[in-house]
Amino acid sequence: MAPSATAEIVAPVSKVEVAAQPEKHVHGAEDKTPLEAISHGPLIQPGIPVFSSHAEHRRHILIHTAAVFRDFARKGFTEGMSGHISVRDPEFPNYIWMNPLGRHFGLMTAGDLICLDVFSGKVVGGNKTKTANAAGFFIHSEIHKARPDVHAVCHAHTIAGRAWSAFGTGLDMLNQDICNLYNSIAVYKSYGGIVFAEEEGRNIARALGEKNKVAILLNHGLLSTGSTVDEAGFLFGLLDRGCAMQLQVEAARAGNPALVRHVISDEEAAYNFKMASEKNALYAEAQPDIEYEMEMAGPGVIERGVENMTIDHGL
């Protein structure tokens, strides 16, 4: 007789749900300046230099402005006669230095720059053989008048900037780098044509607001500001790359709706902004590109004519 079958009894295993613990982020460096935090070792990365005279400071500004123009050319921020950078004179706050109309960014030297009075529009120094860009003056002068804290303004018509500007909206904090612009991106949601009047310049300055660092101009392009021309130039490039990345992310999501965007939280974005968007840190961020342009141009090229860049005190 066959042995009886014995049923195998398997005890049920209870599943215990363990809630996922949120990761704890320890930022550190709360007691350090941004440049102290990023510098490893006994040496600290230098920030904005200090000058013994206005003349020495002016020389530095004009050379660095020309280098920023050349950097813009290398990055493709050119479009015919469009685009301009202004920087406030260190001695006379109502005077700004700007590029001449029609001079290619990639050929800019310190001796090309024109000094203008923001209130009267008169040429008060610098290069008097070329004309300034009228539209550029109306935009930049109004920003400099409205924002005493702004020492430099950059504006150009880039591909990504113009493409994203068509939507009339800002940027999401999609990556660590764009957090340098957290809560400081203005959007000018009206297009008023080529700026040939002070009023449109005032509208753009009003849209920029009291604290924003950059602006997206509807159907137009991008604008950045800074406490130095180095900072303004770096932030302009960051804003343009941010527009390009946002376009790519939106296109990827449109092609695959299952993709989920992850936007950086306000808390983390604010910390990144605090540690990376300080004026000395942003000045330092710009120096690799500045130094590259100086080296590529060769000794004395970008500086050419700087000794002739004087202010006409009699005007």
Steps between C-alpha positions, in 0.01 A plus 500: 500500500646833398580740778255779538602836348602763749394852411786756519390787709669829424456772756412834345772760520373835610636797307592800709484826308796719591450863419783645293702736711570832335866561434657752728696765316776666697612808315790612714712812459238721663778690675701562182479738209415337165862526383628359828254211466602409144875531562675188632830549673679801648442732203169678437381567145519880450188706441449855374833686513549830682660792316709791626355751253202560273731493199632156591147374563376646170782329310408166653130545421554595135739212434266251662202642310679445169587146612136428586399613149751258351366224721148580373626468142656163575169380644300617199320793663529719188232617258608775261503833685283372788624459853669729749677504833522801728712551810480787747808720530667452842554875549188651343194284579281678241736404218495160329738338252343320203605333177488687167227409253606239246829392658518118508515365853790276406715801402422722798783678681500734798565792264175439311273590790296821521415688821148645522308710751192296602286814539592706195627228267804713415832339418724603790812295433662204338471417131359790300550352155196271521134537594327317781190280463193718563275209600771372729541838666127535568489157666824519697473862614156442650620193690806682632280791611245274669751266664800669670615153612544390138845573362476301176225394260522245218245452223517283189278303265593134546333201336388324818410829668281614216336160468406477868403869515213422260317331792516806725584304812792436732715194559456208736780404737583186303866473593755618752650772283180683414440542876754784476196688365246372752221750560684764295375445142267773375276463196404800287172374355439778250669547166527864396712475187857621452583731789523847348346688793575551868157371601567144381831507684312603815252217448785247486665653808166488682454134407850420627393628839702593805685174567494275194832417337380404150201538272337312214354747249197371308577437129829682545785346695677490834641757740729464799642731765785485746715683750786447250503446125651159577196402706251635245677316218506171689134526599401577142662178381340308786156640410545408134606144588206481738264586213663233282468236772137589569422468128668159492319377810162618368566335162600172666187498715281579199653203318459270799222612738599225747813695589471679832678828555670550835523863599740601778319596820480860613713421805784348299476762226521779759812346656664464159417862423648617831828315449548538124342833404701733724681773304854384576415141413343607170802717419721196556270283284564732205878505522577174313321633190657846540849352533438275199409796281805695618729207422342427161516865391866532591691756707369856475219429250190532717665783694567697180406869531416486869746784572281731287178420689462822695207706625442850359459690826418822318167376370 
